[in-house]
Each structure stands twice: as structure tokens, then as C-alpha cells.
């Protein structure tokens, strides 16, 4: 996960990519300049490697929520 965060933060469109933890739950809080940047991120090897490796250590499928800031 550290490699994922480190490499993602280097991406041009990345505004925020923070890893949070509570008990057995990990949350990655992401903010992107635009949808194009997010689309590029979703195809990066460091993300694809993480997804394939994470299948071996997660107890439930990864959940992704797209939100909009209110305040």
C-alpha cells in the first residue's frame, strides 16, 4: 500500500491520495484535478499491481465511492 500511495502522489492530476486505517479497514481518500487524470490513474501499473495483489489479503471486495464535496 505504501508503494501505491507513493507512486500515485507523483501523478500530475493527483491532488490528494491519503491512506487511513481503523481496525481492519483501510480507506484511501482521493482527490483528482479532473476525470481524465483519474482515468489515467486507473490504468497505471502501480494501481493494477495493487489490485491484483490485494485479492490475496482482503476479506471483502474493494468498495469505491465517488463523492462530491458539499462544504
C-alpha positions in Angstrom: 0.0 0.0 0.0 2.9 2.3 0.7 4.1 1.9 -2.9 0.7 2.6 -4.2 0.4 5.8 -2.3 3.9 7.0 -3.1 3.6 6.4 -6.8 0.1 7.8 -7.1 1.1 11.0 -5.4 3.6 11.5 -8.2 0.8 11.6 -10.8 0.2 15.1 -12.3 -3.5 15.1 -11.7 -3.3 13.8 -8.1 -4.4 16.5 -5.6 -4.7 14.1 -2.6 -4.2 10.5 -2.0 -4.2 9.7 1.7 -4.2 6.3 3.4 -6.3 5.9 6.5 -6.7 2.9 8.8 -9.2 1.9 11.5 -9.2 -1.7 12.9 -9.2 -3.9 9.9 -10.4 -1.3 7.5 -8.2 0.8 5.1 -9.5 3.8 3.3 -7.8 5.7 0.5 -9.1 9.3 0.3 -8.5 10.5 -3.3 -8.9 13.9 -5.0 -8.1 14.4 -8.7 -7.9 17.5 -10.8 -10.3 16.1 -13.4 -11.9 12.9 -14.6 -9.2 12.5 -17.3 -6.5 12.3 -14.6 -8.5 9.7 -12.7 -8.9 7.7 -15.8 -5.1 7.8 -16.4 -4.6 6.8 -12.8 -6.9 3.8 -13.1 -4.7 2.4 -15.9 -1.4 2.9 -14.1 0.7 -0.2 -13.4 1.1 0.6 -9.7 -2.7 0.6 -9.2 -3.2 -2.5 -11.4 -0.5 -4.3 -9.4 -2.1 -3.3 -6.1 -5.5 -4.5 -7.2 -4.2 -7.9 -8.4 -2.1 -8.4 -5.2 -4.9 -7.2 -2.9 -7.1 -10.1 -3.9 -4.9 -12.3 -1.7 -5.4 -10.3 1.5 -8.8 -8.7 1.5 -11.8 -10.3 3.2 -14.4 -8.5 1.0 -14.4 -6.8 -2.4 -12.8 -3.4 -2.6 -15.5 -0.7 -2.5 -15.2 2.6 -4.4 -17.4 5.6 -3.7 -17.4 8.7 -5.9 -18.5 11.7 -3.8 -18.9 15.4 -4.3 -17.8 17.9 -1.6 -20.7 19.8 0.0 -18.8 22.3 2.1 
